[in-house]
Amino acid sequence: MNIDWTALGEVTAVSIGVTFAVVVVFAFGVLGLARHEGARERGGTSTVGAAQAGLCFLACAAVVAYGIYLIVPQFH
C-alpha cells in the first residue's frame, strides 16, 4: 500500500488554513455583535456593527454549507 503523503499534507494544510480563517471571520462577527449591543446599551444604534456581524456570520455559514456540499455525495 503506497500512500501519497504530499496529497495528505496538502489536504491537512488547507483544512487547517480554512478552519483558522473561519474562526477569525466568526470572531469578527462576534466583535460586530458586541459593538452593536454596546451601542444599544448606551441608547444608540450601531448599524455598522450589526452589518459586520451579519456579513461575517453569513460568510461562515456559506463556508460550512460549501464544505457539507463537498462531503455529501447526494448534493452533487
mmCIF file of the N, C-alpha and C atoms, coordinates in Angstrom:
data_MODEL
# 
_entry.id   MODEL 
# 
loop_
_atom_site.group_PDB 
_atom_site.id 
_atom_site.type_symbol 
_atom_site.label_atom_id 
_atom_site.label_alt_id 
_atom_site.label_comp_id 
_atom_site.label_asym_id 
_atom_site.label_entity_id 
_atom_site.label_seq_id 
_atom_site.pdbx_PDB_ins_code 
_atom_site.Cartn_x 
_atom_site.Cartn_y 
_atom_site.Cartn_z 
_atom_site.occupancy 
_atom_site.B_iso_or_equiv 
_atom_site.pdbx_formal_charge 
_atom_site.auth_seq_id 
_atom_site.auth_comp_id 
_atom_site.auth_asym_id 
_atom_site.auth_atom_id 
_atom_site.pdbx_PDB_model_num 
ATOM 1   N N  . MET A 1 1  ? 0.853   -1.175 0.000  1.00 0.00 ? 1  MET A N  1 
ATOM 2   C CA . MET A 1 1  ? 0.000   0.000  0.000  1.00 0.00 ? 1  MET A CA 1 
ATOM 3   C C  . MET A 1 1  ? 0.897   1.236  0.000  1.00 0.00 ? 1  MET A C  1 
ATOM 4   N N  . ASN A 1 2  ? 0.695   2.065  -1.004 1.00 0.00 ? 2  ASN A N  1 
ATOM 5   C CA . ASN A 1 2  ? 1.509   3.268  -1.143 1.00 0.00 ? 2  ASN A CA 1 
ATOM 6   C C  . ASN A 1 2  ? 0.633   4.490  -0.876 1.00 0.00 ? 2  ASN A C  1 
ATOM 7   N N  . ILE A 1 3  ? 1.010   5.285  0.103  1.00 0.00 ? 3  ILE A N  1 
ATOM 8   C CA . ILE A 1 3  ? 0.247   6.474  0.472  1.00 0.00 ? 3  ILE A CA 1 
ATOM 9   C C  . ILE A 1 3  ? 0.940   7.698  -0.110 1.00 0.00 ? 3  ILE A C  1 
ATOM 10  N N  . ASP A 1 4  ? 0.164   8.552  -0.744 1.00 0.00 ? 4  ASP A N  1 
ATOM 11  C CA . ASP A 1 4  ? 0.713   9.789  -1.288 1.00 0.00 ? 4  ASP A CA 1 
ATOM 12  C C  . ASP A 1 4  ? 0.732   10.829 -0.168 1.00 0.00 ? 4  ASP A C  1 
ATOM 13  N N  . TRP A 1 5  ? 1.870   10.946 0.494  1.00 0.00 ? 5  TRP A N  1 
ATOM 14  C CA . TRP A 1 5  ? 1.984   11.823 1.657  1.00 0.00 ? 5  TRP A CA 1 
ATOM 15  C C  . TRP A 1 5  ? 1.860   13.287 1.278  1.00 0.00 ? 5  TRP A C  1 
ATOM 16  N N  . THR A 1 6  ? 2.223   13.632 0.050  1.00 0.00 ? 6  THR A N  1 
ATOM 17  C CA . THR A 1 6  ? 2.103   15.024 -0.383 1.00 0.00 ? 6  THR A CA 1 
ATOM 18  C C  . THR A 1 6  ? 0.646   15.453 -0.416 1.00 0.00 ? 6  THR A C  1 
ATOM 19  N N  . ALA A 1 7  ? -0.205  14.608 -0.970 1.00 0.00 ? 7  ALA A N  1 
ATOM 20  C CA . ALA A 1 7  ? -1.631  14.927 -1.026 1.00 0.00 ? 7  ALA A CA 1 
ATOM 21  C C  . ALA A 1 7  ? -2.219  15.024 0.373  1.00 0.00 ? 7  ALA A C  1 
ATOM 22  N N  . LEU A 1 8  ? -1.826  14.123 1.244  1.00 0.00 ? 8  LEU A N  1 
ATOM 23  C CA . LEU A 1 8  ? -2.307  14.169 2.625  1.00 0.00 ? 8  LEU A CA 1 
ATOM 24  C C  . LEU A 1 8  ? -1.864  15.455 3.313  1.00 0.00 ? 8  LEU A C  1 
ATOM 25  N N  . GLY A 1 9  ? -0.622  15.861 3.091  1.00 0.00 ? 9  GLY A N  1 
ATOM 26  C CA . GLY A 1 9  ? -0.119  17.107 3.652  1.00 0.00 ? 9  GLY A CA 1 
ATOM 27  C C  . GLY A 1 9  ? -0.848  18.322 3.109  1.00 0.00 ? 9  GLY A C  1 
ATOM 28  N N  . GLU A 1 10 ? -1.159  18.322 1.817  1.00 0.00 ? 10 GLU A N  1 
ATOM 29  C CA . GLU A 1 10 ? -1.900  19.437 1.220  1.00 0.00 ? 10 GLU A CA 1 
ATOM 30  C C  . GLU A 1 10 ? -3.306  19.541 1.794  1.00 0.00 ? 10 GLU A C  1 
ATOM 31  N N  . VAL A 1 11 ? -3.974  18.422 1.923  1.00 0.00 ? 11 VAL A N  1 
ATOM 32  C CA . VAL A 1 11 ? -5.324  18.423 2.487  1.00 0.00 ? 11 VAL A CA 1 
ATOM 33  C C  . VAL A 1 11 ? -5.292  18.906 3.931  1.00 0.00 ? 11 VAL A C  1 
ATOM 34  N N  . THR A 1 12 ? -4.305  18.461 4.672  1.00 0.00 ? 12 THR A N  1 
ATOM 35  C CA . THR A 1 12 ? -4.168  18.898 6.064  1.00 0.00 ? 12 THR A CA 1 
ATOM 36  C C  . THR A 1 12 ? -3.930  20.397 6.151  1.00 0.00 ? 12 THR A C  1 
ATOM 37  N N  . ALA A 1 13 ? -3.031  20.904 5.319  1.00 0.00 ? 13 ALA A N  1 
ATOM 38  C CA . ALA A 1 13 ? -2.717  22.336 5.331  1.00 0.00 ? 13 ALA A CA 1 
ATOM 39  C C  . ALA A 1 13 ? -3.929  23.179 4.947  1.00 0.00 ? 13 ALA A C  1 
ATOM 40  N N  . VAL A 1 14 ? -4.647  22.753 3.936  1.00 0.00 ? 14 VAL A N  1 
ATOM 41  C CA . VAL A 1 14 ? -5.834  23.507 3.505  1.00 0.00 ? 14 VAL A CA 1 
ATOM 42  C C  . VAL A 1 14 ? -6.912  23.471 4.583  1.00 0.00 ? 14 VAL A C  1 
ATOM 43  N N  . SER A 1 15 ? -7.129  22.321 5.189  1.00 0.00 ? 15 SER A N  1 
ATOM 44  C CA . SER A 1 15 ? -8.176  22.233 6.213  1.00 0.00 ? 15 SER A CA 1 
ATOM 45  C C  . SER A 1 15 ? -7.823  23.070 7.439  1.00 0.00 ? 15 SER A C  1 
ATOM 46  N N  . ILE A 1 16 ? -6.556  23.079 7.845  1.00 0.00 ? 16 ILE A N  1 
ATOM 47  C CA . ILE A 1 16 ? -6.154  23.915 8.972  1.00 0.00 ? 16 ILE A CA 1 
ATOM 48  C C  . ILE A 1 16 ? -6.279  25.390 8.616  1.00 0.00 ? 16 ILE A C  1 
ATOM 49  N N  . GLY A 1 17 ? -5.862  25.757 7.403  1.00 0.00 ? 17 GLY A N  1 
ATOM 50  C CA . GLY A 1 17 ? -5.966  27.151 6.967  1.00 0.00 ? 17 GLY A CA 1 
ATOM 51  C C  . GLY A 1 17 ? -7.400  27.646 6.891  1.00 0.00 ? 17 GLY A C  1 
ATOM 52  N N  . VAL A 1 18 ? -8.282  26.834 6.328  1.00 0.00 ? 18 VAL A N  1 
ATOM 53  C CA . VAL A 1 18 ? -9.690  27.229 6.220  1.00 0.00 ? 18 VAL A CA 1 
ATOM 54  C C  . VAL A 1 18 ? -10.328 27.294 7.607  1.00 0.00 ? 18 VAL A C  1 
ATOM 55  N N  . THR A 1 19 ? -10.000 26.360 8.467  1.00 0.00 ? 19 THR A N  1 
ATOM 56  C CA . THR A 1 19 ? -10.531 26.388 9.831  1.00 0.00 ? 19 THR A CA 1 
ATOM 57  C C  . THR A 1 19 ? -10.108 27.661 10.550 1.00 0.00 ? 19 THR A C  1 
ATOM 58  N N  . PHE A 1 20 ? -8.840  28.012 10.429 1.00 0.00 ? 20 PHE A N  1 
ATOM 59  C CA . PHE A 1 20 ? -8.340  29.242 11.055 1.00 0.00 ? 20 PHE A CA 1 
ATOM 60  C C  . PHE A 1 20 ? -9.052  30.469 10.480 1.00 0.00 ? 20 PHE A C  1 
ATOM 61  N N  . ALA A 1 21 ? -9.237  30.514 9.161  1.00 0.00 ? 21 ALA A N  1 
ATOM 62  C CA . ALA A 1 21 ? -9.906  31.651 8.527  1.00 0.00 ? 21 ALA A CA 1 
ATOM 63  C C  . ALA A 1 21 ? -11.357 31.776 8.994  1.00 0.00 ? 21 ALA A C  1 
ATOM 64  N N  . VAL A 1 22 ? -12.061 30.660 9.096  1.00 0.00 ? 22 VAL A N  1 
ATOM 65  C CA . VAL A 1 22 ? -13.457 30.698 9.544  1.00 0.00 ? 22 VAL A CA 1 
ATOM 66  C C  . VAL A 1 22 ? -13.535 31.166 10.995 1.00 0.00 ? 22 VAL A C  1 
ATOM 67  N N  . VAL A 1 23 ? -12.615 30.722 11.824 1.00 0.00 ? 23 VAL A N  1 
ATOM 68  C CA . VAL A 1 23 ? -12.606 31.160 13.224 1.00 0.00 ? 23 VAL A CA 1 
ATOM 69  C C  . VAL A 1 23 ? -12.354 32.661 13.312 1.00 0.00 ? 23 VAL A C  1 
ATOM 70  N N  . VAL A 1 24 ? -11.437 33.186 12.503 1.00 0.00 ? 24 VAL A N  1 
ATOM 71  C CA . VAL A 1 24 ? -11.150 34.624 12.506 1.00 0.00 ? 24 VAL A CA 1 
ATOM 72  C C  . VAL A 1 24 ? -12.360 35.421 12.030 1.00 0.00 ? 24 VAL A C  1 
ATOM 73  N N  . VAL A 1 25 ? -12.998 34.976 10.955 1.00 0.00 ? 25 VAL A N  1 
ATOM 74  C CA . VAL A 1 25 ? -14.183 35.681 10.448 1.00 0.00 ? 25 VAL A CA 1 
ATOM 75  C C  . VAL A 1 25 ? -15.311 35.624 11.469 1.00 0.00 ? 25 VAL A C  1 
ATOM 76  N N  . PHE A 1 26 ? -15.488 34.479 12.123 1.00 0.00 ? 26 PHE A N  1 
ATOM 77  C CA . PHE A 1 26 ? -16.511 34.361 13.155 1.00 0.00 ? 26 PHE A CA 1 
ATOM 78  C C  . PHE A 1 26 ? -16.216 35.304 14.318 1.00 0.00 ? 26 PHE A C  1 
ATOM 79  N N  . ALA A 1 27 ? -14.943 35.418 14.682 1.00 0.00 ? 27 ALA A N  1 
ATOM 80  C CA . ALA A 1 27 ? -14.556 36.330 15.768 1.00 0.00 ? 27 ALA A CA 1 
ATOM 81  C C  . ALA A 1 27 ? -14.875 37.783 15.397 1.00 0.00 ? 27 ALA A C  1 
ATOM 82  N N  . PHE A 1 28 ? -14.660 38.151 14.132 1.00 0.00 ? 28 PHE A N  1 
ATOM 83  C CA . PHE A 1 28 ? -15.038 39.493 13.695 1.00 0.00 ? 28 PHE A CA 1 
ATOM 84  C C  . PHE A 1 28 ? -16.548 39.690 13.763 1.00 0.00 ? 28 PHE A C  1 
ATOM 85  N N  . GLY A 1 29 ? -17.302 38.628 13.503 1.00 0.00 ? 29 GLY A N  1 
ATOM 86  C CA . GLY A 1 29 ? -18.749 38.709 13.649 1.00 0.00 ? 29 GLY A CA 1 
ATOM 87  C C  . GLY A 1 29 ? -19.164 38.926 15.085 1.00 0.00 ? 29 GLY A C  1 
ATOM 88  N N  . VAL A 1 30 ? -18.515 38.236 15.999 1.00 0.00 ? 30 VAL A N  1 
ATOM 89  C CA . VAL A 1 30 ? -18.801 38.419 17.428 1.00 0.00 ? 30 VAL A CA 1 
ATOM 90  C C  . VAL A 1 30 ? -18.425 39.832 17.853 1.00 0.00 ? 30 VAL A C  1 
ATOM 91  N N  . LEU A 1 31 ? -17.314 40.352 17.339 1.00 0.00 ? 31 LEU A N  1 
ATOM 92  C CA . LEU A 1 31 ? -16.909 41.720 17.637 1.00 0.00 ? 31 LEU A CA 1 
ATOM 93  C C  . LEU A 1 31 ? -17.953 42.725 17.140 1.00 0.00 ? 31 LEU A C  1 
ATOM 94  N N  . GLY A 1 32 ? -18.464 42.523 15.937 1.00 0.00 ? 32 GLY A N  1 
ATOM 95  C CA . GLY A 1 32 ? -19.515 43.398 15.419 1.00 0.00 ? 32 GLY A CA 1 
ATOM 96  C C  . GLY A 1 32 ? -20.778 43.324 16.245 1.00 0.00 ? 32 GLY A C  1 
ATOM 97  N N  . LEU A 1 33 ? -21.125 42.119 16.683 1.00 0.00 ? 33 LEU A N  1 
ATOM 98  C CA . LEU A 1 33 ? -22.296 41.951 17.535 1.00 0.00 ? 33 LEU A CA 1 
ATOM 99  C C  . LEU A 1 33 ? -22.101 42.649 18.869 1.00 0.00 ? 33 LEU A C  1 
ATOM 100 N N  . ALA A 1 34 ? -20.894 42.570 19.421 1.00 0.00 ? 34 ALA A N  1 
ATOM 101 C CA . ALA A 1 34 ? -20.597 43.252 20.681 1.00 0.00 ? 34 ALA A CA 1 
ATOM 102 C C  . ALA A 1 34 ? -20.676 44.773 20.509 1.00 0.00 ? 34 ALA A C  1 
ATOM 103 N N  . ARG A 1 35 ? -20.194 45.268 19.390 1.00 0.00 ? 35 ARG A N  1 
ATOM 104 C CA . ARG A 1 35 ? -20.299 46.710 19.122 1.00 0.00 ? 35 ARG A CA 1 
ATOM 105 C C  . ARG A 1 35 ? -21.754 47.147 19.037 1.00 0.00 ? 35 ARG A C  1 
ATOM 106 N N  . HIS A 1 36 ? -22.548 46.341 18.358 1.00 0.00 ? 36 HIS A N  1 
ATOM 107 C CA . HIS A 1 36 ? -23.970 46.661 18.210 1.00 0.00 ? 36 HIS A CA 1 
ATOM 108 C C  . HIS A 1 36 ? -24.669 46.654 19.570 1.00 0.00 ? 36 HIS A C  1 
ATOM 109 N N  . GLU A 1 37 ? -24.412 45.620 20.363 1.00 0.00 ? 37 GLU A N  1 
ATOM 110 C CA . GLU A 1 37 ? -25.044 45.534 21.684 1.00 0.00 ? 37 GLU A CA 1 
ATOM 111 C C  . GLU A 1 37 ? -24.554 46.642 22.607 1.00 0.00 ? 37 GLU A C  1 
ATOM 112 N N  . GLY A 1 38 ? -23.276 46.985 22.527 1.00 0.00 ? 38 GLY A N  1 
ATOM 113 C CA . GLY A 1 38 ? -22.742 48.074 23.339 1.00 0.00 ? 38 GLY A CA 1 
ATOM 114 C C  . GLY A 1 38 ? -23.389 49.406 23.003 1.00 0.00 ? 38 GLY A C  1 
ATOM 115 N N  . ALA A 1 39 ? -23.611 49.637 21.726 1.00 0.00 ? 39 ALA A N  1 
ATOM 116 C CA . ALA A 1 39 ? -24.280 50.872 21.308 1.00 0.00 ? 39 ALA A CA 1 
ATOM 117 C C  . ALA A 1 39 ? -25.731 50.891 21.775 1.00 0.00 ? 39 ALA A C  1 
ATOM 118 N N  . ARG A 1 40 ? -26.383 49.726 21.741 1.00 0.00 ? 40 ARG A N  1 
ATOM 119 C CA . ARG A 1 40 ? -27.774 49.661 22.220 1.00 0.00 ? 40 ARG A CA 1 
ATOM 120 C C  . ARG A 1 40 ? -27.860 49.950 23.705 1.00 0.00 ? 40 ARG A C  1 
ATOM 121 N N  . GLU A 1 41 ? -26.895 49.468 24.471 1.00 0.00 ? 41 GLU A N  1 
ATOM 122 C CA . GLU A 1 41 ? -26.898 49.722 25.917 1.00 0.00 ? 41 GLU A CA 1 
ATOM 123 C C  . GLU A 1 41 ? -26.692 51.201 26.224 1.00 0.00 ? 41 GLU A C  1 
ATOM 124 N N  . ARG A 1 42 ? -25.959 51.884 25.354 1.00 0.00 ? 42 ARG A N  1 
ATOM 125 C CA . ARG A 1 42 ? -25.741 53.324 25.557 1.00 0.00 ? 42 ARG A CA 1 
ATOM 126 C C  . ARG A 1 42 ? -26.884 54.156 24.989 1.00 0.00 ? 42 ARG A C  1 
ATOM 127 N N  . GLY A 1 43 ? -27.892 53.523 24.455 1.00 0.00 ? 43 GLY A N  1 
ATOM 128 C CA . GLY A 1 43 ? -29.065 54.233 23.959 1.00 0.00 ? 43 GLY A CA 1 
ATOM 129 C C  . GLY A 1 43 ? -29.006 54.572 22.489 1.00 0.00 ? 43 GLY A C  1 
ATOM 130 N N  . GLY A 1 44 ? -28.018 54.119 21.783 1.00 0.00 ? 44 GLY A N  1 
ATOM 131 C CA . GLY A 1 44 ? -27.901 54.396 20.351 1.00 0.00 ? 44 GLY A CA 1 
ATOM 132 C C  . GLY A 1 44 ? -28.045 53.114 19.545 1.00 0.00 ? 44 GLY A C  1 
ATOM 133 N N  . THR A 1 45 ? -27.670 53.204 18.290 1.00 0.00 ? 45 THR A N  1 
ATOM 134 C CA . THR A 1 45 ? -27.664 52.025 17.433 1.00 0.00 ? 45 THR A CA 1 
ATOM 135 C C  . THR A 1 45 ? -26.355 51.993 16.666 1.00 0.00 ? 45 THR A C  1 
ATOM 136 N N  . SER A 1 46 ? -25.922 50.831 16.339 1.00 0.00 ? 46 SER A N  1 
ATOM 137 C CA . SER A 1 46 ? -24.706 50.646 15.556 1.00 0.00 ? 46 SER A CA 1 
ATOM 138 C C  . SER A 1 46 ? -25.044 49.812 14.339 1.00 0.00 ? 46 SER A C  1 
ATOM 139 N N  . THR A 1 47 ? -25.391 50.500 13.273 1.00 0.00 ? 47 THR A N  1 
ATOM 140 C CA . THR A 1 47 ? -25.722 49.804 12.032 1.00 0.00 ? 47 THR A CA 1 
ATOM 141 C C  . THR A 1 47 ? -24.495 49.100 11.477 1.00 0.00 ? 47 THR A C  1 
ATOM 142 N N  . VAL A 1 48 ? -23.329 49.723 11.619 1.00 0.00 ? 48 VAL A N  1 
ATOM 143 C CA . VAL A 1 48 ? -22.101 49.114 11.115 1.00 0.00 ? 48 VAL A CA 1 
ATOM 144 C C  . VAL A 1 48 ? -21.799 47.818 11.864 1.00 0.00 ? 48 VAL A C  1 
ATOM 145 N N  . GLY A 1 49 ? -21.969 47.824 13.182 1.00 0.00 ? 49 GLY A N  1 
ATOM 146 C CA . GLY A 1 49 ? -21.731 46.610 13.967 1.00 0.00 ? 49 GLY A CA 1 
ATOM 147 C C  . GLY A 1 49 ? -22.679 45.490 13.588 1.00 0.00 ? 49 GLY A C  1 
ATOM 148 N N  . ALA A 1 50 ? -23.942 45.830 13.394 1.00 0.00 ? 50 ALA A N  1 
ATOM 149 C CA . ALA A 1 50 ? -24.926 44.815 13.004 1.00 0.00 ? 50 ALA A CA 1 
ATOM 150 C C  . ALA A 1 50 ? -24.625 44.276 11.605 1.00 0.00 ? 50 ALA A C  1 
ATOM 151 N N  . ALA A 1 51 ? -24.245 45.160 10.698 1.00 0.00 ? 51 ALA A N  1 
ATOM 152 C CA . ALA A 1 51 ? -23.910 44.729 9.335  1.00 0.00 ? 51 ALA A CA 1 
ATOM 153 C C  . ALA A 1 51 ? -22.658 43.851 9.346  1.00 0.00 ? 51 ALA A C  1 
ATOM 154 N N  . GLN A 1 52 ? -21.661 44.254 10.127 1.00 0.00 ? 52 GLN A N  1 
ATOM 155 C CA . GLN A 1 52 ? -20.434 43.465 10.240 1.00 0.00 ? 52 GLN A CA 1 
ATOM 156 C C  . GLN A 1 52 ? -20.753 42.070 10.761 1.00 0.00 ? 52 GLN A C  1 
ATOM 157 N N  . ALA A 1 53 ? -21.545 41.988 11.813 1.00 0.00 ? 53 ALA A N  1 
ATOM 158 C CA . ALA A 1 53 ? -21.902 40.691 12.384 1.00 0.00 ? 53 ALA A CA 1 
ATOM 159 C C  . ALA A 1 53 ? -22.667 39.849 11.370 1.00 0.00 ? 53 ALA A C  1 
ATOM 160 N N  . GLY A 1 54 ? -23.636 40.451 10.722 1.00 0.00 ? 54 GLY A N  1 
ATOM 161 C CA . GLY A 1 54 ? -24.437 39.705 9.753  1.00 0.00 ? 54 GLY A CA 1 
ATOM 162 C C  . GLY A 1 54 ? -23.619 39.177 8.595  1.00 0.00 ? 54 GLY A C  1 
ATOM 163 N N  . LEU A 1 55 ? -22.738 39.998 8.045  1.00 0.00 ? 55 LEU A N  1 
ATOM 164 C CA . LEU A 1 55 ? -21.917 39.560 6.915  1.00 0.00 ? 55 LEU A CA 1 
ATOM 165 C C  . LEU A 1 55 ? -20.923 38.476 7.322  1.00 0.00 ? 55 LEU A C  1 
ATOM 166 N N  . CYS A 1 56 ? -20.331 38.637 8.495  1.00 0.00 ? 56 CYS A N  1 
ATOM 167 C CA . CYS A 1 56 ? -19.366 37.630 8.954  1.00 0.00 ? 56 CYS A CA 1 
ATOM 168 C C  . CYS A 1 56 ? -20.043 36.293 9.224  1.00 0.00 ? 56 CYS A C  1 
ATOM 169 N N  . PHE A 1 57 ? -21.195 36.317 9.890  1.00 0.00 ? 57 PHE A N  1 
ATOM 170 C CA . PHE A 1 57 ? -21.900 35.073 10.173 1.00 0.00 ? 57 PHE A CA 1 
ATOM 171 C C  . PHE A 1 57 ? -22.416 34.428 8.888  1.00 0.00 ? 57 PHE A C  1 
ATOM 172 N N  . LEU A 1 58 ? -22.838 35.253 7.924  1.00 0.00 ? 58 LEU A N  1 
ATOM 173 C CA . LEU A 1 58 ? -23.283 34.731 6.632  1.00 0.00 ? 58 LEU A CA 1 
ATOM 174 C C  . LEU A 1 58 ? -22.127 34.076 5.886  1.00 0.00 ? 58 LEU A C  1 
ATOM 175 N N  . ALA A 1 59 ? -20.949 34.702 5.937  1.00 0.00 ? 59 ALA A N  1 
ATOM 176 C CA . ALA A 1 59 ? -19.774 34.117 5.290  1.00 0.00 ? 59 ALA A CA 1 
ATOM 177 C C  . ALA A 1 59 ? -19.405 32.780 5.933  1.00 0.00 ? 59 ALA A C  1 
ATOM 178 N N  . CYS A 1 60 ? -19.462 32.708 7.250  1.00 0.00 ? 60 CYS A N  1 
ATOM 179 C CA . CYS A 1 60 ? -19.167 31.443 7.944  1.00 0.00 ? 60 CYS A CA 1 
ATOM 180 C C  . CYS A 1 60 ? -20.173 30.361 7.564  1.00 0.00 ? 60 CYS A C  1 
ATOM 181 N N  . ALA A 1 61 ? -21.434 30.730 7.508  1.00 0.00 ? 61 ALA A N  1 
ATOM 182 C CA . ALA A 1 61 ? -22.466 29.759 7.139  1.00 0.00 ? 61 ALA A CA 1 
ATOM 183 C C  . ALA A 1 61 ? -22.269 29.277 5.702  1.00 0.00 ? 61 ALA A C  1 
ATOM 184 N N  . ALA A 1 62 ? -21.850 30.181 4.809  1.00 0.00 ? 62 ALA A N  1 
ATOM 185 C CA . ALA A 1 62 ? -21.617 29.795 3.417  1.00 0.00 ? 62 ALA A CA 1 
ATOM 186 C C  . ALA A 1 62 ? -20.441 28.820 3.307  1.00 0.00 ? 62 ALA A C  1 
ATOM 187 N N  . VAL A 1 63 ? -19.385 29.061 4.068  1.00 0.00 ? 63 VAL A N  1 
ATOM 188 C CA . VAL A 1 63 ? -18.225 28.163 4.032  1.00 0.00 ? 63 VAL A CA 1 
ATOM 189 C C  . VAL A 1 63 ? -18.605 26.786 4.578  1.00 0.00 ? 63 VAL A C  1 
ATOM 190 N N  . VAL A 1 64 ? -19.353 26.746 5.658  1.00 0.00 ? 64 VAL A N  1 
ATOM 191 C CA . VAL A 1 64 ? -19.778 25.470 6.230  1.00 0.00 ? 64 VAL A CA 1 
ATOM 192 C C  . VAL A 1 64 ? -20.710 24.739 5.261  1.00 0.00 ? 64 VAL A C  1 
ATOM 193 N N  . ALA A 1 65 ? -21.634 25.457 4.644  1.00 0.00 ? 65 ALA A N  1 
ATOM 194 C CA . ALA A 1 65 ? -22.545 24.830 3.677  1.00 0.00 ? 65 ALA A CA 1 
ATOM 195 C C  . ALA A 1 65 ? -21.769 24.280 2.480  1.00 0.00 ? 65 ALA A C  1 
ATOM 196 N N  . TYR A 1 66 ? -20.763 25.012 2.009  1.00 0.00 ? 66 TYR A N  1 
ATOM 197 C CA . TYR A 1 66 ? -19.951 24.526 0.896  1.00 0.00 ? 66 TYR A CA 1 
ATOM 198 C C  . TYR A 1 66 ? -19.171 23.280 1.299  1.00 0.00 ? 66 TYR A C  1 
ATOM 199 N N  . GLY A 1 67 ? -18.652 23.257 2.507  1.00 0.00 ? 67 GLY A N  1 
ATOM 200 C CA . GLY A 1 67 ? -17.949 22.074 2.986  1.00 0.00 ? 67 GLY A CA 1 
ATOM 201 C C  . GLY A 1 67 ? -18.860 20.860 3.051  1.00 0.00 ? 67 GLY A C  1 
ATOM 202 N N  . ILE A 1 68 ? -20.078 21.060 3.525  1.00 0.00 ? 68 ILE A N  1 
ATOM 203 C CA . ILE A 1 68 ? -21.050 19.961 3.560  1.00 0.00 ? 68 ILE A CA 1 
ATOM 204 C C  . ILE A 1 68 ? -21.382 19.506 2.148  1.00 0.00 ? 68 ILE A C  1 
ATOM 205 N N  . TYR A 1 69 ? -21.521 20.455 1.229  1.00 0.00 ? 69 TYR A N  1 
ATOM 206 C CA . TYR A 1 69 ? -21.788 20.125 -0.177 1.00 0.00 ? 69 TYR A CA 1 
ATOM 207 C C  . TYR A 1 69 ? -20.664 19.259 -0.743 1.00 0.00 ? 69 TYR A C  1 
ATOM 208 N N  . LEU A 1 70 ? -19.413 19.588 -0.411 1.00 0.00 ? 70 LEU A N  1 
ATOM 209 C CA . LEU A 1 70 ? -18.292 18.806 -0.923 1.00 0.00 ? 70 LEU A CA 1 
ATOM 210 C C  . LEU A 1 70 ? -18.225 17.415 -0.313 1.00 0.00 ? 70 LEU A C  1 
ATOM 211 N N  . ILE A 1 71 ? -18.658 17.263 0.920  1.00 0.00 ? 71 ILE A N  1 
ATOM 212 C CA . ILE A 1 71 ? -18.529 15.977 1.607  1.00 0.00 ? 71 ILE A CA 1 
ATOM 213 C C  . ILE A 1 71 ? -19.661 15.024 1.264  1.00 0.00 ? 71 ILE A C  1 
ATOM 214 N N  . VAL A 1 72 ? -20.895 15.530 1.166  1.00 0.00 ? 72 VAL A N  1 
ATOM 215 C CA . VAL A 1 72 ? -22.067 14.668 0.973  1.00 0.00 ? 72 VAL A CA 1 
ATOM 216 C C  . VAL A 1 72 ? -22.298 14.449 -0.523 1.00 0.00 ? 72 VAL A C  1 
ATOM 217 N N  . PRO A 1 73 ? -22.166 13.219 -1.019 1.00 0.00 ? 73 PRO A N  1 
ATOM 218 C CA . PRO A 1 73 ? -22.263 12.980 -2.450 1.00 0.00 ? 73 PRO A CA 1 
ATOM 219 C C  . PRO A 1 73 ? -23.677 13.153 -3.022 1.00 0.00 ? 73 PRO A C  1 
ATOM 220 N N  . GLN A 1 74 ? -24.713 13.081 -2.203 1.00 0.00 ? 74 GLN A N  1 
ATOM 221 C CA . GLN A 1 74 ? -26.073 13.240 -2.726 1.00 0.00 ? 74 GLN A CA 1 
ATOM 222 C C  . GLN A 1 74 ? -26.336 14.652 -3.232 1.00 0.00 ? 74 GLN A C  1 
ATOM 223 N N  . PHE A 1 75 ? -25.520 15.623 -2.818 1.00 0.00 ? 75 PHE A N  1 
ATOM 224 C CA . PHE A 1 75 ? -25.726 17.005 -3.217 1.00 0.00 ? 75 PHE A CA 1 
ATOM 225 C C  . PHE A 1 75 ? -25.106 17.315 -4.585 1.00 0.00 ? 75 PHE A C  1 
ATOM 226 N N  . HIS A 1 76 ? -24.352 16.397 -5.143 1.00 0.00 ? 76 HIS A N  1 
ATOM 227 C CA . HIS A 1 76 ? -23.674 16.657 -6.430 1.00 0.00 ? 76 HIS A CA 1 
ATOM 228 C C  . HIS A 1 76 ? -24.561 16.350 -7.576 1.00 0.00 ? 76 HIS A C  1 
# 
